[in-house]
Structure formats: structure tokens, C-alpha cells
Amino acid sequence: MIEILGWMSTIIVLAGFVLNAKSRYVWAMITWIIGDIGWITYDLFINNFSHLVLSLVIISINIYGIINLKKYK
């Protein structure tokens, strides 16, 4: 079951890359945040704290990016 969460998170993050390639930046960042929340959950189950921290940092960067895009739009 936990492996399915890992694969679903991977698919969601990859979908974010597709959205980014199509210049849908805010949607890409939201998609990455959702995928990284999945990764954080996965990492908690397998005790992979280095990747969990990476996911938290990526979420923070995406939130910062969304704020900047909204501010300058």
C-alpha cells in the first residue's frame, strides 16, 4: 500500500513538470506541493528524513514562488 503512495506522489510531481512546461506556473507549483505532501507522508512511513526535509524545503520554495507570481502579476 505504501508503495502506491510513492508512485502516486511521483506521478503528481511529474504532472507538475508538465504544467510548468506549458507555462502554467501557479498550477505547477500547487501540483508539486500536493505531490510533496504525498512524499512527506511516504517518508514518514519509511523513516527517510533527509528526503522529508527536502520535500519541506521544496514546498516552501513553491509557496514563495506562488506569492511572487501573484505579487508581480
Predicted model as a PDB file, atoms N, CA, C, CB and O in Angstrom, pLDDT in the B-factor column:
MODEL        1                                                                  
ATOM      1  N   MET A   1       0.818  -1.201   0.000  1.00 88.00           N  
ATOM      2  CA  MET A   1       0.000   0.000   0.000  1.00 88.00           C  
ATOM      3  C   MET A   1       0.865   1.270   0.000  1.00 88.00           C  
ATOM      4  CB  MET A   1      -0.932  -0.004   1.211  1.00 88.00           C  
ATOM      5  O   MET A   1       0.585   2.221  -0.730  1.00 88.00           O  
ATOM      6  N   ILE A   2       1.923   1.270   0.833  1.00 92.00           N  
ATOM      7  CA  ILE A   2       2.774   2.448   0.924  1.00 92.00           C  
ATOM      8  C   ILE A   2       3.502   2.697  -0.389  1.00 92.00           C  
ATOM      9  CB  ILE A   2       3.778   2.292   2.061  1.00 92.00           C  
ATOM     10  O   ILE A   2       3.773   3.845  -0.744  1.00 92.00           O  
ATOM     11  N   GLU A   3       3.818   1.632  -1.108  1.00 94.00           N  
ATOM     12  CA  GLU A   3       4.490   1.788  -2.399  1.00 94.00           C  
ATOM     13  C   GLU A   3       3.593   2.527  -3.395  1.00 94.00           C  
ATOM     14  CB  GLU A   3       4.890   0.413  -2.964  1.00 94.00           C  
ATOM     15  O   GLU A   3       4.083   3.292  -4.226  1.00 94.00           O  
ATOM     16  N   ILE A   4       2.296   2.299  -3.310  1.00 97.00           N  
ATOM     17  CA  ILE A   4       1.348   3.010  -4.179  1.00 97.00           C  
ATOM     18  C   ILE A   4       1.415   4.513  -3.908  1.00 97.00           C  
ATOM     19  CB  ILE A   4      -0.099   2.486  -3.962  1.00 97.00           C  
ATOM     20  O   ILE A   4       1.359   5.314  -4.842  1.00 97.00           O  
ATOM     21  N   LEU A   5       1.535   4.899  -2.632  1.00 97.00           N  
ATOM     22  CA  LEU A   5       1.654   6.312  -2.282  1.00 97.00           C  
ATOM     23  C   LEU A   5       2.905   6.923  -2.920  1.00 97.00           C  
ATOM     24  CB  LEU A   5       1.695   6.484  -0.750  1.00 97.00           C  
ATOM     25  O   LEU A   5       2.863   8.044  -3.427  1.00 97.00           O  
ATOM     26  N   GLY A   6       4.007   6.189  -2.893  1.00 96.00           N  
ATOM     27  CA  GLY A   6       5.234   6.671  -3.519  1.00 96.00           C  
ATOM     28  C   GLY A   6       5.074   6.875  -5.011  1.00 96.00           C  
ATOM     29  O   GLY A   6       5.510   7.889  -5.555  1.00 96.00           O  
ATOM     30  N   TRP A   7       4.445   5.909  -5.679  1.00 97.00           N  
ATOM     31  CA  TRP A   7       4.231   6.034  -7.132  1.00 97.00           C  
ATOM     32  C   TRP A   7       3.243   7.145  -7.465  1.00 97.00           C  
ATOM     33  CB  TRP A   7       3.728   4.709  -7.711  1.00 97.00           C  
ATOM     34  O   TRP A   7       3.441   7.880  -8.433  1.00 97.00           O  
ATOM     35  N   MET A   8       2.192   7.274  -6.680  1.00 98.00           N  
ATOM     36  CA  MET A   8       1.223   8.350  -6.927  1.00 98.00           C  
ATOM     37  C   MET A   8       1.879   9.723  -6.738  1.00 98.00           C  
ATOM     38  CB  MET A   8       0.002   8.207  -5.983  1.00 98.00           C  
ATOM     39  O   MET A   8       1.631  10.645  -7.515  1.00 98.00           O  
ATOM     40  N   SER A   9       2.702   9.848  -5.720  1.00 98.00           N  
ATOM     41  CA  SER A   9       3.411  11.109  -5.489  1.00 98.00           C  
ATOM     42  C   SER A   9       4.334  11.426  -6.655  1.00 98.00           C  
ATOM     43  CB  SER A   9       4.214  11.047  -4.180  1.00 98.00           C  
ATOM     44  O   SER A   9       4.442  12.580  -7.071  1.00 98.00           O  
ATOM     45  N   THR A  10       4.999  10.403  -7.183  1.00 97.00           N  
ATOM     46  CA  THR A  10       5.874  10.588  -8.341  1.00 97.00           C  
ATOM     47  C   THR A  10       5.078  11.068  -9.543  1.00 97.00           C  
ATOM     48  CB  THR A  10       6.607   9.284  -8.680  1.00 97.00           C  
ATOM     49  O   THR A  10       5.503  11.994 -10.234  1.00 97.00           O  
ATOM     50  N   ILE A  11       3.934  10.457  -9.802  1.00 98.00           N  
ATOM     51  CA  ILE A  11       3.096  10.845 -10.939  1.00 98.00           C  
ATOM     52  C   ILE A  11       2.611  12.287 -10.786  1.00 98.00           C  
ATOM     53  CB  ILE A  11       1.891   9.891 -11.072  1.00 98.00           C  
ATOM     54  O   ILE A  11       2.596  13.048 -11.754  1.00 98.00           O  
ATOM     55  N   ILE A  12       2.218  12.656  -9.573  1.00 98.00           N  
ATOM     56  CA  ILE A  12       1.732  14.016  -9.326  1.00 98.00           C  
ATOM     57  C   ILE A  12       2.847  15.038  -9.546  1.00 98.00           C  
ATOM     58  CB  ILE A  12       1.174  14.138  -7.894  1.00 98.00           C  
ATOM     59  O   ILE A  12       2.624  16.076 -10.168  1.00 98.00           O  
ATOM     60  N   VAL A  13       4.048  14.745  -9.037  1.00 98.00           N  
ATOM     61  CA  VAL A  13       5.175  15.659  -9.223  1.00 98.00           C  
ATOM     62  C   VAL A  13       5.512  15.779 -10.711  1.00 98.00           C  
ATOM     63  CB  VAL A  13       6.412  15.173  -8.425  1.00 98.00           C  
ATOM     64  O   VAL A  13       5.790  16.878 -11.191  1.00 98.00           O  
ATOM     65  N   LEU A  14       5.490  14.667 -11.443  1.00 98.00           N  
ATOM     66  CA  LEU A  14       5.750  14.713 -12.886  1.00 98.00           C  
ATOM     67  C   LEU A  14       4.685  15.537 -13.614  1.00 98.00           C  
ATOM     68  CB  LEU A  14       5.800  13.289 -13.465  1.00 98.00           C  
ATOM     69  O   LEU A  14       4.997  16.254 -14.564  1.00 98.00           O  
ATOM     70  N   ALA A  15       3.444  15.436 -13.173  1.00 98.00           N  
ATOM     71  CA  ALA A  15       2.381  16.256 -13.768  1.00 98.00           C  
ATOM     72  C   ALA A  15       2.682  17.738 -13.545  1.00 98.00           C  
ATOM     73  CB  ALA A  15       0.995  15.886 -13.164  1.00 98.00           C  
ATOM     74  O   ALA A  15       2.385  18.570 -14.402  1.00 98.00           O  
ATOM     75  N   GLY A  16       3.267  18.064 -12.399  1.00 98.00           N  
ATOM     76  CA  GLY A  16       3.672  19.444 -12.141  1.00 98.00           C  
ATOM     77  C   GLY A  16       4.719  19.922 -13.134  1.00 98.00           C  
ATOM     78  O   GLY A  16       4.694  21.079 -13.554  1.00 98.00           O  
ATOM     79  N   PHE A  17       5.638  19.043 -13.511  1.00 98.00           N  
ATOM     80  CA  PHE A  17       6.637  19.415 -14.513  1.00 98.00           C  
ATOM     81  C   PHE A  17       5.985  19.675 -15.871  1.00 98.00           C  
ATOM     82  CB  PHE A  17       7.698  18.315 -14.641  1.00 98.00           C  
ATOM     83  O   PHE A  17       6.395  20.582 -16.595  1.00 98.00           O  
ATOM     84  N   VAL A  18       4.979  18.885 -16.212  1.00 98.00           N  
ATOM     85  CA  VAL A  18       4.259  19.099 -17.475  1.00 98.00           C  
ATOM     86  C   VAL A  18       3.559  20.457 -17.439  1.00 98.00           C  
ATOM     87  CB  VAL A  18       3.226  17.957 -17.730  1.00 98.00           C  
ATOM     88  O   VAL A  18       3.625  21.215 -18.406  1.00 98.00           O  
ATOM     89  N   LEU A  19       2.895  20.762 -16.338  1.00 98.00           N  
ATOM     90  CA  LEU A  19       2.222  22.064 -16.208  1.00 98.00           C  
ATOM     91  C   LEU A  19       3.224  23.206 -16.295  1.00 98.00           C  
ATOM     92  CB  LEU A  19       1.451  22.145 -14.879  1.00 98.00           C  
ATOM     93  O   LEU A  19       2.943  24.233 -16.912  1.00 98.00           O  
ATOM     94  N   ASN A  20       4.376  23.034 -15.689  1.00 97.00           N  
ATOM     95  CA  ASN A  20       5.412  24.061 -15.759  1.00 97.00           C  
ATOM     96  C   ASN A  20       5.889  24.259 -17.199  1.00 97.00           C  
ATOM     97  CB  ASN A  20       6.596  23.686 -14.854  1.00 97.00           C  
ATOM     98  O   ASN A  20       6.112  25.391 -17.630  1.00 97.00           O  
ATOM     99  N   ALA A  21       6.045  23.172 -17.933  1.00 98.00           N  
ATOM    100  CA  ALA A  21       6.474  23.255 -19.331  1.00 98.00           C  
ATOM    101  C   ALA A  21       5.436  23.966 -20.192  1.00 98.00           C  
ATOM    102  CB  ALA A  21       6.740  21.856 -19.888  1.00 98.00           C  
ATOM    103  O   ALA A  21       5.775  24.547 -21.223  1.00 98.00           O  
ATOM    104  N   LYS A  22       4.179  23.922 -19.773  1.00 98.00           N  
ATOM    105  CA  LYS A  22       3.097  24.589 -20.502  1.00 98.00           C  
ATOM    106  C   LYS A  22       2.837  25.995 -19.965  1.00 98.00           C  
ATOM    107  CB  LYS A  22       1.817  23.759 -20.421  1.00 98.00           C  
ATOM    108  O   LYS A  22       1.801  26.593 -20.255  1.00 98.00           O  
ATOM    109  N   SER A  23       3.777  26.516 -19.185  1.00 96.00           N  
ATOM    110  CA  SER A  23       3.699  27.868 -18.608  1.00 96.00           C  
ATOM    111  C   SER A  23       2.513  28.050 -17.668  1.00 96.00           C  
ATOM    112  CB  SER A  23       3.617  28.893 -19.715  1.00 96.00           C  
ATOM    113  O   SER A  23       2.003  29.162 -17.527  1.00 96.00           O  
ATOM    114  N   ARG A  24       2.080  27.002 -17.040  1.00 97.00           N  
ATOM    115  CA  ARG A  24       1.012  27.071 -16.034  1.00 97.00           C  
ATOM    116  C   ARG A  24       1.677  27.034 -14.659  1.00 97.00           C  
ATOM    117  CB  ARG A  24      -0.031  25.885 -16.202  1.00 97.00           C  
ATOM    118  O   ARG A  24       1.525  26.074 -13.904  1.00 97.00           O  
ATOM    119  N   TYR A  25       2.423  28.109 -14.348  1.00 95.00           N  
ATOM    120  CA  TYR A  25       3.348  28.097 -13.224  1.00 95.00           C  
ATOM    121  C   TYR A  25       2.680  27.917 -11.869  1.00 95.00           C  
ATOM    122  CB  TYR A  25       4.126  29.355 -13.217  1.00 95.00           C  
ATOM    123  O   TYR A  25       3.137  27.108 -11.062  1.00 95.00           O  
ATOM    124  N   VAL A  26       1.613  28.652 -11.607  1.00 96.00           N  
ATOM    125  CA  VAL A  26       0.957  28.522 -10.301  1.00 96.00           C  
ATOM    126  C   VAL A  26       0.381  27.121 -10.135  1.00 96.00           C  
ATOM    127  CB  VAL A  26      -0.159  29.581 -10.140  1.00 96.00           C  
ATOM    128  O   VAL A  26       0.518  26.512  -9.075  1.00 96.00           O  
ATOM    129  N   TRP A  27      -0.264  26.609 -11.186  1.00 97.00           N  
ATOM    130  CA  TRP A  27      -0.805  25.249 -11.102  1.00 97.00           C  
ATOM    131  C   TRP A  27       0.301  24.218 -10.949  1.00 97.00           C  
ATOM    132  CB  TRP A  27      -1.641  24.932 -12.337  1.00 97.00           C  
ATOM    133  O   TRP A  27       0.129  23.218 -10.252  1.00 97.00           O  
ATOM    134  N   ALA A  28       1.436  24.456 -11.597  1.00 97.00           N  
ATOM    135  CA  ALA A  28       2.580  23.550 -11.448  1.00 97.00           C  
ATOM    136  C   ALA A  28       3.050  23.518 -10.001  1.00 97.00           C  
ATOM    137  CB  ALA A  28       3.738  23.977 -12.374  1.00 97.00           C  
ATOM    138  O   ALA A  28       3.307  22.450  -9.447  1.00 97.00           O  
ATOM    139  N   MET A  29       3.162  24.698  -9.390  1.00 97.00           N  
ATOM    140  CA  MET A  29       3.627  24.764  -8.007  1.00 97.00           C  
ATOM    141  C   MET A  29       2.635  24.133  -7.040  1.00 97.00           C  
ATOM    142  CB  MET A  29       3.880  26.204  -7.612  1.00 97.00           C  
ATOM    143  O   MET A  29       3.033  23.460  -6.088  1.00 97.00           O  
ATOM    144  N   ILE A  30       1.349  24.348  -7.281  1.00 97.00           N  
ATOM    145  CA  ILE A  30       0.327  23.712  -6.442  1.00 97.00           C  
ATOM    146  C   ILE A  30       0.406  22.194  -6.580  1.00 97.00           C  
ATOM    147  CB  ILE A  30      -1.090  24.216  -6.824  1.00 97.00           C  
ATOM    148  O   ILE A  30       0.309  21.467  -5.592  1.00 97.00           O  
ATOM    149  N   THR A  31       0.582  21.726  -7.801  1.00 98.00           N  
ATOM    150  CA  THR A  31       0.692  20.285  -8.047  1.00 98.00           C  
ATOM    151  C   THR A  31       1.924  19.724  -7.346  1.00 98.00           C  
ATOM    152  CB  THR A  31       0.758  19.992  -9.564  1.00 98.00           C  
ATOM    153  O   THR A  31       1.856  18.656  -6.736  1.00 98.00           O  
ATOM    154  N   TRP A  32       3.055  20.436  -7.426  1.00 98.00           N  
ATOM    155  CA  TRP A  32       4.268  19.987  -6.730  1.00 98.00           C  
ATOM    156  C   TRP A  32       4.041  19.936  -5.225  1.00 98.00           C  
ATOM    157  CB  TRP A  32       5.452  20.916  -7.053  1.00 98.00           C  
ATOM    158  O   TRP A  32       4.505  19.007  -4.563  1.00 98.00           O  
ATOM    159  N   ILE A  33       3.337  20.917  -4.678  1.00 98.00           N  
ATOM    160  CA  ILE A  33       3.064  20.916  -3.237  1.00 98.00           C  
ATOM    161  C   ILE A  33       2.268  19.678  -2.858  1.00 98.00           C  
ATOM    162  CB  ILE A  33       2.300  22.193  -2.819  1.00 98.00           C  
ATOM    163  O   ILE A  33       2.582  19.019  -1.867  1.00 98.00           O  
ATOM    164  N   ILE A  34       1.248  19.356  -3.631  1.00 98.00           N  
ATOM    165  CA  ILE A  34       0.431  18.163  -3.350  1.00 98.00           C  
ATOM    166  C   ILE A  34       1.290  16.905  -3.436  1.00 98.00           C  
ATOM    167  CB  ILE A  34      -0.762  18.066  -4.341  1.00 98.00           C  
ATOM    168  O   ILE A  34       1.218  16.038  -2.566  1.00 98.00           O  
ATOM    169  N   GLY A  35       2.105  16.810  -4.491  1.00 98.00           N  
ATOM    170  CA  GLY A  35       2.991  15.657  -4.634  1.00 98.00           C  
ATOM    171  C   GLY A  35       3.982  15.550  -3.495  1.00 98.00           C  
ATOM    172  O   GLY A  35       4.258  14.453  -3.009  1.00 98.00           O  
ATOM    173  N   ASP A  36       4.525  16.695  -3.059  1.00 98.00           N  
ATOM    174  CA  ASP A  36       5.489  16.669  -1.957  1.00 98.00           C  
ATOM    175  C   ASP A  36       4.836  16.336  -0.618  1.00 98.00           C  
ATOM    176  CB  ASP A  36       6.195  18.004  -1.858  1.00 98.00           C  
ATOM    177  O   ASP A  36       5.479  15.745   0.250  1.00 98.00           O  
ATOM    178  N   ILE A  37       3.576  16.705  -0.441  1.00 98.00           N  
ATOM    179  CA  ILE A  37       2.864  16.268   0.769  1.00 98.00           C  
ATOM    180  C   ILE A  37       2.749  14.740   0.766  1.00 98.00           C  
ATOM    181  CB  ILE A  37       1.444  16.930   0.855  1.00 98.00           C  
ATOM    182  O   ILE A  37       2.892  14.095   1.804  1.00 98.00           O  
ATOM    183  N   GLY A  38       2.490  14.178  -0.406  1.00 98.00           N  
ATOM    184  CA  GLY A  38       2.487  12.717  -0.526  1.00 98.00           C  
ATOM    185  C   GLY A  38       3.847  12.128  -0.188  1.00 98.00           C  
ATOM    186  O   GLY A  38       3.939  11.114   0.503  1.00 98.00           O  
ATOM    187  N   TRP A  39       4.909  12.774  -0.683  1.00 98.00           N  
ATOM    188  CA  TRP A  39       6.266  12.293  -0.379  1.00 98.00           C  
ATOM    189  C   TRP A  39       6.582  12.399   1.106  1.00 98.00           C  
ATOM    190  CB  TRP A  39       7.300  13.081  -1.181  1.00 98.00           C  
ATOM    191  O   TRP A  39       7.224  11.511   1.666  1.00 98.00           O  
ATOM    192  N   ILE A  40       6.141  13.472   1.747  1.00 98.00           N  
ATOM    193  CA  ILE A  40       6.378  13.612   3.188  1.00 98.00           C  
ATOM    194  C   ILE A  40       5.703  12.474   3.946  1.00 98.00           C  
ATOM    195  CB  ILE A  40       5.860  14.977   3.698  1.00 98.00           C  
ATOM    196  O   ILE A  40       6.296  11.891   4.854  1.00 98.00           O  
ATOM    197  N   THR A  41       4.476  12.162   3.578  1.00 97.00           N  
ATOM    198  CA  THR A  41       3.760  11.052   4.208  1.00 97.00           C  
ATOM    199  C   THR A  41       4.508   9.746   3.982  1.00 97.00           C  
ATOM    200  CB  THR A  41       2.323  10.947   3.660  1.00 97.00           C  
ATOM    201  O   THR A  41       4.709   8.965   4.912  1.00 97.00           O  
ATOM    202  N   TYR A  42       4.915   9.518   2.749  1.00 98.00           N  
ATOM    203  CA  TYR A  42       5.686   8.318   2.398  1.00 98.00           C  
ATOM    204  C   TYR A  42       6.971   8.253   3.221  1.00 98.00           C  
ATOM    205  CB  TYR A  42       6.017   8.304   0.883  1.00 98.00           C  
ATOM    206  O   TYR A  42       7.301   7.213   3.791  1.00 98.00           O  
ATOM    207  N   ASP A  43       7.691   9.371   3.277  1.00 98.00           N  
ATOM    208  CA  ASP A  43       8.961   9.407   4.005  1.00 98.00           C  
ATOM    209  C   ASP A  43       8.781   9.130   5.491  1.00 98.00           C  
ATOM    210  CB  ASP A  43       9.631  10.755   3.816  1.00 98.00           C  
ATOM    211  O   ASP A  43       9.643   8.509   6.113  1.00 98.00           O  
ATOM    212  N   LEU A  44       7.670   9.584   6.068  1.00 97.00           N  
ATOM    213  CA  LEU A  44       7.408   9.281   7.480  1.00 97.00           C  
ATOM    214  C   LEU A  44       7.251   7.777   7.700  1.00 97.00           C  
ATOM    215  CB  LEU A  44       6.146  10.017   7.961  1.00 97.00           C  
ATOM    216  O   LEU A  44       7.734   7.237   8.695  1.00 97.00           O  
ATOM    217  N   PHE A  45       6.580   7.110   6.775  1.00 96.00           N  
ATOM    218  CA  PHE A  45       6.382   5.669   6.897  1.00 96.00           C  
ATOM    219  C   PHE A  45       7.685   4.888   6.783  1.00 96.00           C  
ATOM    220  CB  PHE A  45       5.413   5.193   5.845  1.00 96.00           C  
ATOM    221  O   PHE A  45       7.854   3.863   7.443  1.00 96.00           O  
ATOM    222  N   ILE A  46       8.604   5.366   5.951  1.00 97.00           N  
ATOM    223  CA  ILE A  46       9.847   4.611   5.745  1.00 97.00           C  
ATOM    224  C   ILE A  46      11.035   5.234   6.486  1.00 97.00           C  
ATOM    225  CB  ILE A  46      10.163   4.525   4.253  1.00 97.00           C  
ATOM    226  O   ILE A  46      12.173   4.800   6.308  1.00 97.00           O  
ATOM    227  N   ASN A  47      10.775   6.244   7.311  1.00 97.00           N  
ATOM    228  CA  ASN A  47      11.811   6.909   8.104  1.00 97.00           C  
ATOM    229  C   ASN A  47      12.937   7.484   7.245  1.00 97.00           C  
ATOM    230  CB  ASN A  47      12.391   5.936   9.107  1.00 97.00           C  
ATOM    231  O   ASN A  47      14.114   7.334   7.573  1.00 97.00           O  
ATOM    232  N   ASN A  48      12.575   8.132   6.160  1.00 97.00           N  
ATOM    233  CA  ASN A  48      13.544   8.756   5.261  1.00 97.00           C  
ATOM    234  C   ASN A  48      13.509  10.268   5.497  1.00 97.00           C  
ATOM    235  CB  ASN A  48      13.235   8.407   3.757  1.00 97.00           C  
ATOM    236  O   ASN A  48      12.884  11.013   4.741  1.00 97.00           O  
ATOM    237  N   PHE A  49      14.184  10.700   6.546  1.00 98.00           N  
ATOM    238  CA  PHE A  49      14.048  12.078   6.991  1.00 98.00           C  
ATOM    239  C   PHE A  49      14.810  13.075   6.119  1.00 98.00           C  
ATOM    240  CB  PHE A  49      14.517  12.194   8.406  1.00 98.00           C  
ATOM    241  O   PHE A  49      14.431  14.245   6.060  1.00 98.00           O  
ATOM    242  N   SER A  50      15.859  12.647   5.451  1.00 98.00           N  
ATOM    243  CA  SER A  50      16.569  13.581   4.574  1.00 98.00           C  
ATOM    244  C   SER A  50      15.682  13.988   3.396  1.00 98.00           C  
ATOM    245  CB  SER A  50      17.885  12.952   4.060  1.00 98.00           C  
ATOM    246  O   SER A  50      15.668  15.157   3.013  1.00 98.00           O  
ATOM    247  N   HIS A  51      14.951  13.051   2.826  1.00 97.00           N  
ATOM    248  CA  HIS A  51      14.048  13.373   1.720  1.00 97.00           C  
ATOM    249  C   HIS A  51      12.834  14.147   2.227  1.00 97.00           C  
ATOM    250  CB  HIS A  51      13.597  12.087   0.996  1.00 97.00           C  
ATOM    251  O   HIS A  51      12.305  15.006   1.521  1.00 97.00           O  
ATOM    252  N   LEU A  52      12.395  13.850   3.440  1.00 98.00           N  
ATOM    253  CA  LEU A  52      11.286  14.585   4.038  1.00 98.00           C  
ATOM    254  C   LEU A  52      11.643  16.067   4.158  1.00 98.00           C  
ATOM    255  CB  LEU A  52      10.928  14.000   5.424  1.00 98.00           C  
ATOM    256  O   LEU A  52      10.832  16.932   3.828  1.00 98.00           O  
ATOM    257  N   VAL A  53      12.849  16.356   4.627  1.00 98.00           N  
ATOM    258  CA  VAL A  53      13.294  17.745   4.749  1.00 98.00           C  
ATOM    259  C   VAL A  53      13.374  18.393   3.373  1.00 98.00           C  
ATOM    260  CB  VAL A  53      14.664  17.821   5.459  1.00 98.00           C  
ATOM    261  O   VAL A  53      12.973  19.544   3.206  1.00 98.00           O  
ATOM    262  N   LEU A  54      13.889  17.664   2.388  1.00 98.00           N  
ATOM    263  CA  LEU A  54      13.940  18.183   1.024  1.00 98.00           C  
ATOM    264  C   LEU A  54      12.539  18.553   0.537  1.00 98.00           C  
ATOM    265  CB  LEU A  54      14.580  17.148   0.078  1.00 98.00           C  
ATOM    266  O   LEU A  54      12.348  19.616  -0.053  1.00 98.00           O  
ATOM    267  N   SER A  55      11.576  17.694   0.780  1.00 98.00           N  
ATOM    268  CA  SER A  55      10.201  17.972   0.366  1.00 98.00           C  
ATOM    269  C   SER A  55       9.645  19.210   1.063  1.00 98.00           C  
ATOM    270  CB  SER A  55       9.308  16.769   0.656  1.00 98.00           C  
ATOM    271  O   SER A  55       8.946  20.011   0.443  1.00 98.00           O  
ATOM    272  N   LEU A  56       9.954  19.369   2.350  1.00 98.00           N  
ATOM    273  CA  LEU A  56       9.510  20.568   3.074  1.00 98.00           C  
ATOM    274  C   LEU A  56      10.129  21.826   2.482  1.00 98.00           C  
ATOM    275  CB  LEU A  56       9.868  20.460   4.562  1.00 98.00           C  
ATOM    276  O   LEU A  56       9.453  22.847   2.354  1.00 98.00           O  
ATOM    277  N   VAL A  57      11.401  21.765   2.122  1.00 98.00           N  
ATOM    278  CA  VAL A  57      12.068  22.917   1.516  1.00 98.00           C  
ATOM    279  C   VAL A  57      11.447  23.232   0.158  1.00 98.00           C  
ATOM    280  CB  VAL A  57      13.584  22.654   1.367  1.00 98.00           C  
ATOM    281  O   VAL A  57      11.214  24.397  -0.164  1.00 98.00           O  
ATOM    282  N   ILE A  58      11.180  22.199  -0.637  1.00 97.00           N  
ATOM    283  CA  ILE A  58      10.566  22.402  -1.952  1.00 97.00           C  
ATOM    284  C   ILE A  58       9.183  23.023  -1.811  1.00 97.00           C  
ATOM    285  CB  ILE A  58      10.472  21.072  -2.718  1.00 97.00           C  
ATOM    286  O   ILE A  58       8.825  23.904  -2.592  1.00 97.00           O  
ATOM    287  N   ILE A  59       8.402  22.583  -0.834  1.00 98.00           N  
ATOM    288  CA  ILE A  59       7.088  23.175  -0.584  1.00 98.00           C  
ATOM    289  C   ILE A  59       7.246  24.659  -0.245  1.00 98.00           C  
ATOM    290  CB  ILE A  59       6.355  22.427   0.565  1.00 98.00           C  
ATOM    291  O   ILE A  59       6.500  25.500  -0.747  1.00 98.00           O  
ATOM    292  N   SER A  60       8.217  24.972   0.604  1.00 98.00           N  
ATOM    293  CA  SER A  60       8.456  26.373   0.978  1.00 98.00           C  
ATOM    294  C   SER A  60       8.835  27.215  -0.236  1.00 98.00           C  
ATOM    295  CB  SER A  60       9.560  26.462   2.039  1.00 98.00           C  
ATOM    296  O   SER A  60       8.349  28.335  -0.389  1.00 98.00           O  
ATOM    297  N   ILE A  61       9.696  26.687  -1.094  1.00 97.00           N  
ATOM    298  CA  ILE A  61      10.097  27.406  -2.308  1.00 97.00           C  
ATOM    299  C   ILE A  61       8.896  27.617  -3.228  1.00 97.00           C  
ATOM    300  CB  ILE A  61      11.211  26.637  -3.052  1.00 97.00           C  
ATOM    301  O   ILE A  61       8.750  28.686  -3.821  1.00 97.00           O  
ATOM    302  N   ASN A  62       8.045  26.612  -3.350  1.00 97.00           N  
ATOM    303  CA  ASN A  62       6.858  26.744  -4.198  1.00 97.00           C  
ATOM    304  C   ASN A  62       5.886  27.780  -3.654  1.00 97.00           C  
ATOM    305  CB  ASN A  62       6.157  25.401  -4.332  1.00 97.00           C  
ATOM    306  O   ASN A  62       5.305  28.545  -4.424  1.00 97.00           O  
ATOM    307  N   ILE A  63       5.703  27.813  -2.353  1.00 97.00           N  
ATOM    308  CA  ILE A  63       4.835  28.832  -1.751  1.00 97.00           C  
ATOM    309  C   ILE A  63       5.416  30.221  -2.000  1.00 97.00           C  
ATOM    310  CB  ILE A  63       4.661  28.583  -0.226  1.00 97.00           C  
ATOM    311  O   ILE A  63       4.684  31.148  -2.344  1.00 97.00           O  
ATOM    312  N   TYR A  64       6.724  30.366  -1.827  1.00 97.00           N  
ATOM    313  CA  TYR A  64       7.400  31.632  -2.116  1.00 97.00           C  
ATOM    314  C   TYR A  64       7.208  32.022  -3.590  1.00 97.00           C  
ATOM    315  CB  TYR A  64       8.909  31.527  -1.778  1.00 97.00           C  
ATOM    316  O   TYR A  64       6.952  33.186  -3.898  1.00 97.00           O  
ATOM    317  N   GLY A  65       7.331  31.051  -4.487  1.00 95.00           N  
ATOM    318  CA  GLY A  65       7.133  31.312  -5.911  1.00 95.00           C  
ATOM    319  C   GLY A  65       5.717  31.753  -6.235  1.00 95.00           C  
ATOM    320  O   GLY A  65       5.517  32.670  -7.032  1.00 95.00           O  
ATOM    321  N   ILE A  66       4.738  31.110  -5.626  1.00 96.00           N  
ATOM    322  CA  ILE A  66       3.333  31.488  -5.849  1.00 96.00           C  
ATOM    323  C   ILE A  66       3.099  32.919  -5.376  1.00 96.00           C  
ATOM    324  CB  ILE A  66       2.371  30.511  -5.112  1.00 96.00           C  
ATOM    325  O   ILE A  66       2.456  33.709  -6.068  1.00 96.00           O  
ATOM    326  N   ILE A  67       3.618  33.247  -4.203  1.00 96.00           N  
ATOM    327  CA  ILE A  67       3.453  34.613  -3.668  1.00 96.00           C  
ATOM    328  C   ILE A  67       4.086  35.623  -4.616  1.00 96.00           C  
ATOM    329  CB  ILE A  67       4.087  34.738  -2.249  1.00 96.00           C  
ATOM    330  O   ILE A  67       3.485  36.656  -4.911  1.00 96.00           O  
ATOM    331  N   ASN A  68       5.283  35.336  -5.093  1.00 95.00           N  
ATOM    332  CA  ASN A  68       5.954  36.271  -6.012  1.00 95.00           C  
ATOM    333  C   ASN A  68       5.224  36.397  -7.334  1.00 95.00           C  
ATOM    334  CB  ASN A  68       7.382  35.827  -6.266  1.00 95.00           C  
ATOM    335  O   ASN A  68       5.113  37.501  -7.868  1.00 95.00           O  
ATOM    336  N   LEU A  69       4.728  35.306  -7.873  1.00 93.00           N  
ATOM    337  CA  LEU A  69       3.982  35.381  -9.126  1.00 93.00           C  
ATOM    338  C   LEU A  69       2.716  36.218  -8.963  1.00 93.00           C  
ATOM    339  CB  LEU A  69       3.624  33.975  -9.618  1.00 93.00           C  
ATOM    340  O   LEU A  69       2.379  37.018  -9.834  1.00 93.00           O  
ATOM    341  N   LYS A  70       2.022  36.031  -7.850  1.00 91.00           N  
ATOM    342  CA  LYS A  70       0.807  36.807  -7.596  1.00 91.00           C  
ATOM    343  C   LYS A  70       1.129  38.288  -7.386  1.00 91.00           C  
ATOM    344  CB  LYS A  70       0.068  36.250  -6.371  1.00 91.00           C  
ATOM    345  O   LYS A  70       0.369  39.160  -7.808  1.00 91.00           O  
ATOM    346  N   LYS A  71       2.263  38.566  -6.728  1.00 91.00           N  
ATOM    347  CA  LYS A  71       2.647  39.934  -6.429  1.00 91.00           C  
ATOM    348  C   LYS A  71       3.013  40.697  -7.699  1.00 91.00           C  
ATOM    349  CB  LYS A  71       3.812  39.951  -5.452  1.00 91.00           C  
ATOM    350  O   LYS A  71       2.663  41.870  -7.833  1.00 91.00           O  
ATOM    351  N   TYR A  72       3.697  40.063  -8.614  1.00 84.00           N  
ATOM    352  CA  TYR A  72       4.181  40.743  -9.805  1.00 84.00           C  
ATOM    353  C   TYR A  72       3.256  40.622 -10.996  1.00 84.00           C  
ATOM    354  CB  TYR A  72       5.512  40.218 -10.170  1.00 84.00           C  
ATOM    355  O   TYR A  72       3.568  41.132 -12.072  1.00 84.00           O  
ATOM    356  N   LYS A  73       2.131  39.961 -10.829  1.00 73.00           N  
ATOM    357  CA  LYS A  73       1.190  39.776 -11.927  1.00 73.00           C  
ATOM    358  C   LYS A  73       0.247  40.923 -12.071  1.00 73.00           C  
ATOM    359  CB  LYS A  73       0.415  38.526 -11.742  1.00 73.00           C  
ATOM    360  O   LYS A  73      -0.608  40.911 -12.956  1.00 73.00           O  
TER     361      LYS A  73                                                      
ENDMDL                                                                          
END                                                                             
